[in-house]
Amino acid sequence: MFKFKSKAKKEKSTVHKLSSSLSKYKDSLMTDFHKQKQYFASEESDSDWNNKRFEYEQEFLNKLLVFVGVLAILLAIYATFVAK
């Protein structure tokens, strides 16, 4: 019984660590999004945006993909261990 409790505590701490890192990553993603939004609203962005458009979009989509992937992992952990 004690082993099960300690295992549950470890799982809860793992979920908490993943959750906090996901929250930090989401904040960083939103900050990047708002910076891009402000930059692209400025006048100087037109030529730079056209030259590097694919790179900016690819970087943002990569970050979004990682965010969704980590979220899926958290949901799988939750479904496996917590919601029994």
PDB file of N, CA, C and O in Angstrom:
ATOM      1  N   MET A   1       0.822  -1.194   0.000  1.00  0.00           N
ATOM      2  CA  MET A   1       0.000   0.000   0.000  1.00  0.00           C
ATOM      3  C   MET A   1       0.866   1.258   0.000  1.00  0.00           C
ATOM      4  O   MET A   1       0.542   2.233  -0.678  1.00  0.00           O
ATOM      5  N   PHE A   2       1.957   1.242   0.752  1.00  0.00           N
ATOM      6  CA  PHE A   2       2.834   2.403   0.781  1.00  0.00           C
ATOM      7  C   PHE A   2       3.514   2.606  -0.559  1.00  0.00           C
ATOM      8  O   PHE A   2       3.740   3.740  -0.981  1.00  0.00           O
ATOM      9  N   LYS A   3       3.842   1.506  -1.233  1.00  0.00           N
ATOM     10  CA  LYS A   3       4.473   1.615  -2.537  1.00  0.00           C
ATOM     11  C   LYS A   3       3.515   2.268  -3.536  1.00  0.00           C
ATOM     12  O   LYS A   3       3.923   3.082  -4.364  1.00  0.00           O
ATOM     13  N   PHE A   4       2.253   1.901  -3.444  1.00  0.00           N
ATOM     14  CA  PHE A   4       1.269   2.489  -4.349  1.00  0.00           C
ATOM     15  C   PHE A   4       1.132   3.984  -4.091  1.00  0.00           C
ATOM     16  O   PHE A   4       1.040   4.767  -5.037  1.00  0.00           O
ATOM     17  N   LYS A   5       1.117   4.388  -2.834  1.00  0.00           N
ATOM     18  CA  LYS A   5       0.995   5.809  -2.506  1.00  0.00           C
ATOM     19  C   LYS A   5       2.202   6.587  -2.997  1.00  0.00           C
ATOM     20  O   LYS A   5       2.061   7.674  -3.557  1.00  0.00           O
ATOM     21  N   SER A   6       3.398   6.027  -2.788  1.00  0.00           N
ATOM     22  CA  SER A   6       4.589   6.743  -3.252  1.00  0.00           C
ATOM     23  C   SER A   6       4.618   6.808  -4.777  1.00  0.00           C
ATOM     24  O   SER A   6       5.080   7.793  -5.354  1.00  0.00           O
ATOM     25  N   LYS A   7       4.123   5.756  -5.426  1.00  0.00           N
ATOM     26  CA  LYS A   7       4.071   5.776  -6.888  1.00  0.00           C
ATOM     27  C   LYS A   7       3.095   6.855  -7.359  1.00  0.00           C
ATOM     28  O   LYS A   7       3.364   7.575  -8.320  1.00  0.00           O
ATOM     29  N   ALA A   8       1.964   6.954  -6.671  1.00  0.00           N
ATOM     30  CA  ALA A   8       0.985   7.982  -7.029  1.00  0.00           C
ATOM     31  C   ALA A   8       1.562   9.379  -6.811  1.00  0.00           C
ATOM     32  O   ALA A   8       1.310  10.285  -7.605  1.00  0.00           O
ATOM     33  N   LYS A   9       2.335   9.559  -5.738  1.00  0.00           N
ATOM     34  CA  LYS A   9       2.951  10.868  -5.493  1.00  0.00           C
ATOM     35  C   LYS A   9       3.949  11.203  -6.592  1.00  0.00           C
ATOM     36  O   LYS A   9       4.020  12.342  -7.054  1.00  0.00           O
ATOM     37  N   LYS A  10       4.724  10.194  -7.010  1.00  0.00           N
ATOM     38  CA  LYS A  10       5.684  10.425  -8.090  1.00  0.00           C
ATOM     39  C   LYS A  10       4.959  10.788  -9.372  1.00  0.00           C
ATOM     40  O   LYS A  10       5.385  11.685 -10.099  1.00  0.00           O
ATOM     41  N   GLU A  11       3.868  10.097  -9.651  1.00  0.00           N
ATOM     42  CA  GLU A  11       3.093  10.386 -10.859  1.00  0.00           C
ATOM     43  C   GLU A  11       2.487  11.782 -10.790  1.00  0.00           C
ATOM     44  O   GLU A  11       2.479  12.516 -11.777  1.00  0.00           O
ATOM     45  N   LYS A  12       1.980  12.139  -9.615  1.00  0.00           N
ATOM     46  CA  LYS A  12       1.405  13.476  -9.468  1.00  0.00           C
ATOM     47  C   LYS A  12       2.473  14.549  -9.640  1.00  0.00           C
ATOM     48  O   LYS A  12       2.226  15.582 -10.262  1.00  0.00           O
ATOM     49  N   SER A  13       3.672  14.300  -9.084  1.00  0.00           N
ATOM     50  CA  SER A  13       4.731  15.292  -9.235  1.00  0.00           C
ATOM     51  C   SER A  13       5.188  15.374 -10.689  1.00  0.00           C
ATOM     52  O   SER A  13       5.522  16.455 -11.175  1.00  0.00           O
ATOM     53  N   THR A  14       5.206  14.228 -11.392  1.00  0.00           N
ATOM     54  CA  THR A  14       5.571  14.235 -12.804  1.00  0.00           C
ATOM     55  C   THR A  14       4.548  15.010 -13.622  1.00  0.00           C
ATOM     56  O   THR A  14       4.905  15.812 -14.485  1.00  0.00           O
ATOM     57  N   VAL A  15       3.278  14.763 -13.343  1.00  0.00           N
ATOM     58  CA  VAL A  15       2.216  15.489 -14.052  1.00  0.00           C
ATOM     59  C   VAL A  15       2.310  16.979 -13.736  1.00  0.00           C
ATOM     60  O   VAL A  15       2.121  17.817 -14.618  1.00  0.00           O
ATOM     61  N   HIS A  16       2.602  17.305 -12.477  1.00  0.00           N
ATOM     62  CA  HIS A  16       2.719  18.719 -12.098  1.00  0.00           C
ATOM     63  C   HIS A  16       3.900  19.378 -12.814  1.00  0.00           C
ATOM     64  O   HIS A  16       3.782  20.506 -13.293  1.00  0.00           O
ATOM     65  N   LYS A  17       5.040  18.679 -12.889  1.00  0.00           N
ATOM     66  CA  LYS A  17       6.207  19.234 -13.583  1.00  0.00           C
ATOM     67  C   LYS A  17       5.911  19.432 -15.067  1.00  0.00           C
ATOM     68  O   LYS A  17       6.234  20.475 -15.635  1.00  0.00           O
ATOM     69  N   LEU A  18       5.297  18.430 -15.689  1.00  0.00           N
ATOM     70  CA  LEU A  18       4.949  18.560 -17.104  1.00  0.00           C
ATOM     71  C   LEU A  18       3.946  19.685 -17.317  1.00  0.00           C
ATOM     72  O   LEU A  18       4.036  20.436 -18.288  1.00  0.00           O
ATOM     73  N   SER A  19       2.999  19.792 -16.407  1.00  0.00           N
ATOM     74  CA  SER A  19       1.992  20.845 -16.519  1.00  0.00           C
ATOM     75  C   SER A  19       2.621  22.223 -16.402  1.00  0.00           C
ATOM     76  O   SER A  19       2.276  23.125 -17.165  1.00  0.00           O
ATOM     77  N   SER A  20       3.539  22.401 -15.459  1.00  0.00           N
ATOM     78  CA  SER A  20       4.168  23.711 -15.306  1.00  0.00           C
ATOM     79  C   SER A  20       5.059  24.034 -16.506  1.00  0.00           C
ATOM     80  O   SER A  20       5.106  25.181 -16.952  1.00  0.00           O
ATOM     81  N   SER A  21       5.763  23.034 -17.027  1.00  0.00           N
ATOM     82  CA  SER A  21       6.597  23.312 -18.201  1.00  0.00           C
ATOM     83  C   SER A  21       5.734  23.605 -19.419  1.00  0.00           C
ATOM     84  O   SER A  21       6.099  24.427 -20.260  1.00  0.00           O
ATOM     85  N   LEU A  22       4.585  22.932 -19.517  1.00  0.00           N
ATOM     86  CA  LEU A  22       3.667  23.214 -20.613  1.00  0.00           C
ATOM     87  C   LEU A  22       3.109  24.630 -20.494  1.00  0.00           C
ATOM     88  O   LEU A  22       2.952  25.327 -21.496  1.00  0.00           O
ATOM     89  N   SER A  23       2.817  25.044 -19.289  1.00  0.00           N
ATOM     90  CA  SER A  23       2.313  26.398 -19.074  1.00  0.00           C
ATOM     91  C   SER A  23       3.361  27.440 -19.471  1.00  0.00           C
ATOM     92  O   SER A  23       3.035  28.445 -20.104  1.00  0.00           O
ATOM     93  N   LYS A  24       4.618  27.195 -19.098  1.00  0.00           N
ATOM     94  CA  LYS A  24       5.695  28.108 -19.476  1.00  0.00           C
ATOM     95  C   LYS A  24       5.859  28.147 -20.991  1.00  0.00           C
ATOM     96  O   LYS A  24       6.062  29.212 -21.574  1.00  0.00           O
ATOM     97  N   TYR A  25       5.771  26.986 -21.620  1.00  0.00           N
ATOM     98  CA  TYR A  25       5.917  26.917 -23.070  1.00  0.00           C
ATOM     99  C   TYR A  25       4.771  27.647 -23.760  1.00  0.00           C
ATOM    100  O   TYR A  25       4.980  28.331 -24.762  1.00  0.00           O
ATOM    101  N   LYS A  26       3.555  27.500 -23.223  1.00  0.00           N
ATOM    102  CA  LYS A  26       2.399  28.194 -23.792  1.00  0.00           C
ATOM    103  C   LYS A  26       2.588  29.708 -23.684  1.00  0.00           C
ATOM    104  O   LYS A  26       2.286  30.444 -24.623  1.00  0.00           O
ATOM    105  N   ASP A  27       3.087  30.168 -22.540  1.00  0.00           N
ATOM    106  CA  ASP A  27       3.350  31.598 -22.377  1.00  0.00           C
ATOM    107  C   ASP A  27       4.385  32.089 -23.378  1.00  0.00           C
ATOM    108  O   ASP A  27       4.240  33.164 -23.960  1.00  0.00           O
ATOM    109  N   SER A  28       5.434  31.291 -23.573  1.00  0.00           N
ATOM    110  CA  SER A  28       6.460  31.676 -24.547  1.00  0.00           C
ATOM    111  C   SER A  28       5.892  31.700 -25.960  1.00  0.00           C
ATOM    112  O   SER A  28       6.227  32.575 -26.758  1.00  0.00           O
ATOM    113  N   LEU A  29       5.036  30.740 -26.262  1.00  0.00           N
ATOM    114  CA  LEU A  29       4.410  30.684 -27.584  1.00  0.00           C
ATOM    115  C   LEU A  29       3.523  31.902 -27.810  1.00  0.00           C
ATOM    116  O   LEU A  29       3.553  32.504 -28.883  1.00  0.00           O
ATOM    117  N   MET A  30       2.743  32.262 -26.814  1.00  0.00           N
ATOM    118  CA  MET A  30       1.866  33.418 -26.953  1.00  0.00           C
ATOM    119  C   MET A  30       2.681  34.713 -27.044  1.00  0.00           C
ATOM    120  O   MET A  30       2.306  35.629 -27.776  1.00  0.00           O
ATOM    121  N   THR A  31       3.782  34.794 -26.312  1.00  0.00           N
ATOM    122  CA  THR A  31       4.641  35.971 -26.397  1.00  0.00           C
ATOM    123  C   THR A  31       5.211  36.100 -27.804  1.00  0.00           C
ATOM    124  O   THR A  31       5.223  37.186 -28.384  1.00  0.00           O
ATOM    125  N   ASP A  32       5.684  34.972 -28.348  1.00  0.00           N
ATOM    126  CA  ASP A  32       6.194  34.992 -29.718  1.00  0.00           C
ATOM    127  C   ASP A  32       5.113  35.423 -30.701  1.00  0.00           C
ATOM    128  O   ASP A  32       5.371  36.205 -31.616  1.00  0.00           O
ATOM    129  N   PHE A  33       3.913  34.915 -30.509  1.00  0.00           N
ATOM    130  CA  PHE A  33       2.804  35.256 -31.392  1.00  0.00           C
ATOM    131  C   PHE A  33       2.505  36.754 -31.334  1.00  0.00           C
ATOM    132  O   PHE A  33       2.310  37.391 -32.369  1.00  0.00           O
ATOM    133  N   HIS A  34       2.470  37.317 -30.118  1.00  0.00           N
ATOM    134  CA  HIS A  34       2.175  38.741 -29.982  1.00  0.00           C
ATOM    135  C   HIS A  34       3.308  39.607 -30.538  1.00  0.00           C
ATOM    136  O   HIS A  34       3.061  40.666 -31.114  1.00  0.00           O
ATOM    137  N   LYS A  35       4.556  39.147 -30.361  1.00  0.00           N
ATOM    138  CA  LYS A  35       5.677  39.892 -30.942  1.00  0.00           C
ATOM    139  C   LYS A  35       5.579  39.896 -32.464  1.00  0.00           C
ATOM    140  O   LYS A  35       5.797  40.925 -33.103  1.00  0.00           O
ATOM    141  N   GLN A  36       5.254  38.756 -33.034  1.00  0.00           N
ATOM    142  CA  GLN A  36       5.106  38.689 -34.485  1.00  0.00           C
ATOM    143  C   GLN A  36       3.957  39.554 -34.949  1.00  0.00           C
ATOM    144  O   GLN A  36       4.052  40.233 -35.971  1.00  0.00           O
ATOM    145  N   LYS A  37       2.874  39.528 -34.200  1.00  0.00           N
ATOM    146  CA  LYS A  37       1.705  40.328 -34.568  1.00  0.00           C
ATOM    147  C   LYS A  37       2.047  41.823 -34.548  1.00  0.00           C
ATOM    148  O   LYS A  37       1.652  42.564 -35.447  1.00  0.00           O
ATOM    149  N   GLN A  38       2.776  42.256 -33.528  1.00  0.00           N
ATOM    150  CA  GLN A  38       3.176  43.669 -33.452  1.00  0.00           C
ATOM    151  C   GLN A  38       4.162  44.015 -34.559  1.00  0.00           C
ATOM    152  O   GLN A  38       4.076  45.082 -35.167  1.00  0.00           O
ATOM    153  N   TYR A  39       5.096  43.108 -34.817  1.00  0.00           N
ATOM    154  CA  TYR A  39       6.101  43.371 -35.851  1.00  0.00           C
ATOM    155  C   TYR A  39       5.449  43.471 -37.225  1.00  0.00           C
ATOM    156  O   TYR A  39       5.784  44.353 -38.016  1.00  0.00           O
ATOM    157  N   PHE A  40       4.528  42.574 -37.501  1.00  0.00           N
ATOM    158  CA  PHE A  40       3.907  42.569 -38.818  1.00  0.00           C
ATOM    159  C   PHE A  40       2.917  43.704 -38.991  1.00  0.00           C
ATOM    160  O   PHE A  40       2.540  44.031 -40.117  1.00  0.00           O
ATOM    161  N   ALA A  41       2.491  44.307 -37.893  1.00  0.00           N
ATOM    162  CA  ALA A  41       1.621  45.471 -37.993  1.00  0.00           C
ATOM    163  C   ALA A  41       2.431  46.736 -38.285  1.00  0.00           C
ATOM    164  O   ALA A  41       1.877  47.743 -38.727  1.00  0.00           O
ATOM    165  N   SER A  42       3.738  46.683 -38.036  1.00  0.00           N
ATOM    166  CA  SER A  42       4.567  47.863 -38.290  1.00  0.00           C
ATOM    167  C   SER A  42       4.848  48.006 -39.785  1.00  0.00           C
ATOM    168  O   SER A  42       4.650  47.065 -40.554  1.00  0.00           O
ATOM    169  N   GLU A  43       5.304  49.172 -40.182  1.00  0.00           N
ATOM    170  CA  GLU A  43       5.531  49.462 -41.601  1.00  0.00           C
ATOM    171  C   GLU A  43       6.774  48.780 -42.152  1.00  0.00           C
ATOM    172  O   GLU A  43       6.814  48.428 -43.331  1.00  0.00           O
ATOM    173  N   GLU A  44       7.785  48.589 -41.319  1.00  0.00           N
ATOM    174  CA  GLU A  44       9.051  48.027 -41.810  1.00  0.00           C
ATOM    175  C   GLU A  44       8.974  46.537 -42.086  1.00  0.00           C
ATOM    176  O   GLU A  44       9.900  45.960 -42.655  1.00  0.00           O
ATOM    177  N   SER A  45       7.889  45.918 -41.692  1.00  0.00           N
ATOM    178  CA  SER A  45       7.804  44.463 -41.796  1.00  0.00           C
ATOM    179  C   SER A  45       7.496  43.970 -43.205  1.00  0.00           C
ATOM    180  O   SER A  45       7.713  42.792 -43.490  1.00  0.00           O
ATOM    181  N   ASP A  46       7.007  44.812 -44.083  1.00  0.00           N
ATOM    182  CA  ASP A  46       6.544  44.352 -45.393  1.00  0.00           C
ATOM    183  C   ASP A  46       7.611  43.606 -46.186  1.00  0.00           C
ATOM    184  O   ASP A  46       7.382  42.480 -46.629  1.00  0.00           O
ATOM    185  N   SER A  47       8.748  44.212 -46.363  1.00  0.00           N
ATOM    186  CA  SER A  47       9.777  43.554 -47.177  1.00  0.00           C
ATOM    187  C   SER A  47      10.372  42.359 -46.444  1.00  0.00           C
ATOM    188  O   SER A  47      10.632  41.323 -47.056  1.00  0.00           O
ATOM    189  N   ASP A  48      10.589  42.494 -45.144  1.00  0.00           N
ATOM    190  CA  ASP A  48      11.156  41.392 -44.363  1.00  0.00           C
ATOM    191  C   ASP A  48      10.184  40.224 -44.307  1.00  0.00           C
ATOM    192  O   ASP A  48      10.590  39.065 -44.395  1.00  0.00           O
ATOM    193  N   TRP A  49       8.906  40.529 -44.160  1.00  0.00           N
ATOM    194  CA  TRP A  49       7.888  39.484 -44.105  1.00  0.00           C
ATOM    195  C   TRP A  49       7.840  38.701 -45.412  1.00  0.00           C
ATOM    196  O   TRP A  49       7.762  37.472 -45.404  1.00  0.00           O
ATOM    197  N   ASN A  50       7.885  39.395 -46.504  1.00  0.00           N
ATOM    198  CA  ASN A  50       7.838  38.714 -47.801  1.00  0.00           C
ATOM    199  C   ASN A  50       9.071  37.856 -48.033  1.00  0.00           C
ATOM    200  O   ASN A  50       8.981  36.793 -48.647  1.00  0.00           O
ATOM    201  N   ASN A  51      10.225  38.309 -47.546  1.00  0.00           N
ATOM    202  CA  ASN A  51      11.460  37.549 -47.742  1.00  0.00           C
ATOM    203  C   ASN A  51      11.545  36.323 -46.846  1.00  0.00           C
ATOM    204  O   ASN A  51      12.060  35.285 -47.260  1.00  0.00           O
ATOM    205  N   LYS A  52      11.044  36.438 -45.623  1.00  0.00           N
ATOM    206  CA  LYS A  52      11.213  35.357 -44.652  1.00  0.00           C
ATOM    207  C   LYS A  52       9.884  34.767 -44.183  1.00  0.00           C
ATOM    208  O   LYS A  52       9.805  34.200 -43.094  1.00  0.00           O
ATOM    209  N   ARG A  53       8.880  34.896 -44.971  1.00  0.00           N
ATOM    210  CA  ARG A  53       7.544  34.459 -44.568  1.00  0.00           C
ATOM    211  C   ARG A  53       7.499  32.975 -44.228  1.00  0.00           C
ATOM    212  O   ARG A  53       6.936  32.586 -43.205  1.00  0.00           O
ATOM    213  N   PHE A  54       8.087  32.152 -45.080  1.00  0.00           N
ATOM    214  CA  PHE A  54       8.055  30.715 -44.850  1.00  0.00           C
ATOM    215  C   PHE A  54       8.760  30.353 -43.546  1.00  0.00           C
ATOM    216  O   PHE A  54       8.277  29.498 -42.805  1.00  0.00           O
ATOM    217  N   GLU A  55       9.887  30.985 -43.254  1.00  0.00           N
ATOM    218  CA  GLU A  55      10.634  30.701 -42.032  1.00  0.00           C
ATOM    219  C   GLU A  55       9.820  31.062 -40.795  1.00  0.00           C
ATOM    220  O   GLU A  55       9.781  30.288 -39.839  1.00  0.00           O
ATOM    221  N   TYR A  56       9.173  32.219 -40.799  1.00  0.00           N
ATOM    222  CA  TYR A  56       8.366  32.634 -39.655  1.00  0.00           C
ATOM    223  C   TYR A  56       7.190  31.679 -39.436  1.00  0.00           C
ATOM    224  O   TYR A  56       6.914  31.269 -38.309  1.00  0.00           O
ATOM    225  N   GLU A  57       6.513  31.337 -40.511  1.00  0.00           N
ATOM    226  CA  GLU A  57       5.372  30.441 -40.387  1.00  0.00           C
ATOM    227  C   GLU A  57       5.812  29.059 -39.921  1.00  0.00           C
ATOM    228  O   GLU A  57       5.145  28.441 -39.092  1.00  0.00           O
ATOM    229  N   GLN A  58       6.922  28.577 -40.447  1.00  0.00           N
ATOM    230  CA  GLN A  58       7.414  27.248 -40.081  1.00  0.00           C
ATOM    231  C   GLN A  58       7.809  27.208 -38.601  1.00  0.00           C
ATOM    232  O   GLN A  58       7.514  26.237 -37.905  1.00  0.00           O
ATOM    233  N   GLU A  59       8.468  28.251 -38.129  1.00  0.00           N
ATOM    234  CA  GLU A  59       8.875  28.311 -36.723  1.00  0.00           C
ATOM    235  C   GLU A  59       7.662  28.315 -35.806  1.00  0.00           C
ATOM    236  O   GLU A  59       7.635  27.608 -34.799  1.00  0.00           O
ATOM    237  N   PHE A  60       6.665  29.110 -36.155  1.00  0.00           N
ATOM    238  CA  PHE A  60       5.457  29.172 -35.337  1.00  0.00           C
ATOM    239  C   PHE A  60       4.718  27.835 -35.347  1.00  0.00           C
ATOM    240  O   PHE A  60       4.247  27.384 -34.303  1.00  0.00           O
ATOM    241  N   LEU A  61       4.612  27.203 -36.504  1.00  0.00           N
ATOM    242  CA  LEU A  61       3.923  25.919 -36.584  1.00  0.00           C
ATOM    243  C   LEU A  61       4.676  24.822 -35.839  1.00  0.00           C
ATOM    244  O   LEU A  61       4.055  23.937 -35.251  1.00  0.00           O
ATOM    245  N   ASN A  62       5.998  24.869 -35.858  1.00  0.00           N
ATOM    246  CA  ASN A  62       6.777  23.900 -35.097  1.00  0.00           C
ATOM    247  C   ASN A  62       6.522  24.039 -33.603  1.00  0.00           C
ATOM    248  O   ASN A  62       6.355  23.040 -32.904  1.00  0.00           O
ATOM    249  N   LYS A  63       6.491  25.275 -33.109  1.00  0.00           N
ATOM    250  CA  LYS A  63       6.216  25.506 -31.694  1.00  0.00           C
ATOM    251  C   LYS A  63       4.800  25.059 -31.341  1.00  0.00           C
ATOM    252  O   LYS A  63       4.570  24.486 -30.276  1.00  0.00           O
ATOM    253  N   LEU A  64       3.874  25.319 -32.224  1.00  0.00           N
ATOM    254  CA  LEU A  64       2.497  24.908 -31.987  1.00  0.00           C
ATOM    255  C   LEU A  64       2.376  23.382 -31.967  1.00  0.00           C
ATOM    256  O   LEU A  64       1.630  22.831 -31.158  1.00  0.00           O
ATOM    257  N   LEU A  65       3.092  22.713 -32.836  1.00  0.00           N
ATOM    258  CA  LEU A  65       3.085  21.252 -32.882  1.00  0.00           C
ATOM    259  C   LEU A  65       3.653  20.652 -31.598  1.00  0.00           C
ATOM    260  O   LEU A  65       3.107  19.682 -31.072  1.00  0.00           O
ATOM    261  N   VAL A  66       4.738  21.220 -31.095  1.00  0.00           N
ATOM    262  CA  VAL A  66       5.309  20.741 -29.834  1.00  0.00           C
ATOM    263  C   VAL A  66       4.322  20.952 -28.695  1.00  0.00           C
ATOM    264  O   VAL A  66       4.154  20.072 -27.851  1.00  0.00           O
ATOM    265  N   PHE A  67       3.671  22.104 -28.661  1.00  0.00           N
ATOM    266  CA  PHE A  67       2.689  22.394 -27.624  1.00  0.00           C
ATOM    267  C   PHE A  67       1.561  21.362 -27.640  1.00  0.00           C
ATOM    268  O   PHE A  67       1.187  20.836 -26.592  1.00  0.00           O
ATOM    269  N   VAL A  68       1.028  21.077 -28.802  1.00  0.00           N
ATOM    270  CA  VAL A  68      -0.063  20.109 -28.924  1.00  0.00           C
ATOM    271  C   VAL A  68       0.426  18.712 -28.564  1.00  0.00           C
ATOM    272  O   VAL A  68      -0.312  17.943 -27.948  1.00  0.00           O
ATOM    273  N   GLY A  69       1.646  18.373 -28.935  1.00  0.00           N
ATOM    274  CA  GLY A  69       2.205  17.063 -28.601  1.00  0.00           C
ATOM    275  C   GLY A  69       2.351  16.868 -27.106  1.00  0.00           C
ATOM    276  O   GLY A  69       1.988  15.819 -26.575  1.00  0.00           O
ATOM    277  N   VAL A  70       2.883  17.878 -26.421  1.00  0.00           N
ATOM    278  CA  VAL A  70       3.032  17.788 -24.968  1.00  0.00           C
ATOM    279  C   VAL A  70       1.672  17.733 -24.300  1.00  0.00           C
ATOM    280  O   VAL A  70       1.496  17.012 -23.318  1.00  0.00           O
ATOM    281  N   LEU A  71       0.724  18.471 -24.808  1.00  0.00           N
ATOM    282  CA  LEU A  71      -0.628  18.426 -24.268  1.00  0.00           C
ATOM    283  C   LEU A  71      -1.232  17.038 -24.428  1.00  0.00           C
ATOM    284  O   LEU A  71      -1.906  16.555 -23.518  1.00  0.00           O
ATOM    285  N   ALA A  72      -1.006  16.396 -25.553  1.00  0.00           N
ATOM    286  CA  ALA A  72      -1.504  15.040 -25.776  1.00  0.00           C
ATOM    287  C   ALA A  72      -0.854  14.049 -24.810  1.00  0.00           C
ATOM    288  O   ALA A  72      -1.515  13.139 -24.309  1.00  0.00           O
ATOM    289  N   ILE A  73       0.443  14.228 -24.551  1.00  0.00           N
ATOM    290  CA  ILE A  73       1.132  13.356 -23.603  1.00  0.00           C
ATOM    291  C   ILE A  73       0.559  13.532 -22.201  1.00  0.00           C
ATOM    292  O   ILE A  73       0.344  12.553 -21.487  1.00  0.00           O
ATOM    293  N   LEU A  74       0.313  14.776 -21.810  1.00  0.00           N
ATOM    294  CA  LEU A  74      -0.291  15.025 -20.494  1.00  0.00           C
ATOM    295  C   LEU A  74      -1.668  14.394 -20.375  1.00  0.00           C
ATOM    296  O   LEU A  74      -2.005  13.819 -19.340  1.00  0.00           O
ATOM    297  N   LEU A  75      -2.459  14.498 -21.422  1.00  0.00           N
ATOM    298  CA  LEU A  75      -3.779  13.885 -21.389  1.00  0.00           C
ATOM    299  C   LEU A  75      -3.692  12.364 -21.308  1.00  0.00           C
ATOM    300  O   LEU A  75      -4.503  11.730 -20.632  1.00  0.00           O
ATOM    301  N   ALA A  76      -2.715  11.778 -21.993  1.00  0.00           N
ATOM    302  CA  ALA A  76      -2.530  10.327 -21.926  1.00  0.00           C
ATOM    303  C   ALA A  76      -2.111   9.897 -20.526  1.00  0.00           C
ATOM    304  O   ALA A  76      -2.593   8.886 -20.017  1.00  0.00           O
ATOM    305  N   ILE A  77      -1.209  10.666 -19.895  1.00  0.00           N
ATOM    306  CA  ILE A  77      -0.796  10.357 -18.520  1.00  0.00           C
ATOM    307  C   ILE A  77      -1.984  10.483 -17.585  1.00  0.00           C
ATOM    308  O   ILE A  77      -2.202   9.633 -16.721  1.00  0.00           O
ATOM    309  N   TYR A  78      -2.742  11.538 -17.762  1.00  0.00           N
ATOM    310  CA  TYR A  78      -3.920  11.738 -16.913  1.00  0.00           C
ATOM    311  C   TYR A  78      -4.908  10.592 -17.077  1.00  0.00           C
ATOM    312  O   TYR A  78      -5.422  10.068 -16.089  1.00  0.00           O
ATOM    313  N   ALA A  79      -5.173  10.204 -18.309  1.00  0.00           N
ATOM    314  CA  ALA A  79      -6.137   9.133 -18.556  1.00  0.00           C
ATOM    315  C   ALA A  79      -5.628   7.799 -18.025  1.00  0.00           C
ATOM    316  O   ALA A  79      -6.420   6.966 -17.586  1.00  0.00           O
ATOM    317  N   THR A  80      -4.336   7.591 -18.060  1.00  0.00           N
ATOM    318  CA  THR A  80      -3.777   6.316 -17.616  1.00  0.00           C
ATOM    319  C   THR A  80      -3.720   6.198 -16.099  1.00  0.00           C
ATOM    320  O   THR A  80      -4.110   5.170 -15.545  1.00  0.00           O
ATOM    321  N   PHE A  81      -3.243   7.230 -15.425  1.00  0.00           N
ATOM    322  CA  PHE A  81      -2.964   7.102 -14.003  1.00  0.00           C
ATOM    323  C   PHE A  81      -3.978   7.771 -13.089  1.00  0.00           C
ATOM    324  O   PHE A  81      -4.321   7.216 -12.045  1.00  0.00           O
ATOM    325  N   VAL A  82      -4.450   8.916 -13.447  1.00  0.00           N
ATOM    326  CA  VAL A  82      -5.268   9.700 -12.525  1.00  0.00           C
ATOM    327  C   VAL A  82      -6.744   9.343 -12.618  1.00  0.00           C
ATOM    328  O   VAL A  82      -7.404   9.213 -11.587  1.00  0.00           O
ATOM    329  N   ALA A  83      -7.272   9.184 -13.800  1.00  0.00           N
ATOM    330  CA  ALA A  83      -8.718   8.992 -13.979  1.00  0.00           C
ATOM    331  C   ALA A  83      -9.090   7.508 -14.023  1.00  0.00           C
ATOM    332  O   ALA A  83      -9.652   7.025 -15.006  1.00  0.00           O
ATOM    333  N   LYS A  84      -8.771   6.811 -12.960  1.00  0.00           N
ATOM    334  CA  LYS A  84      -9.137   5.384 -12.908  1.00  0.00           C
ATOM    335  C   LYS A  84     -10.481   5.216 -12.251  1.00  0.00           C
ATOM    336  O   LYS A  84     -10.964   4.093 -12.112  1.00  0.00           O
TER     337      LYS A  84
END
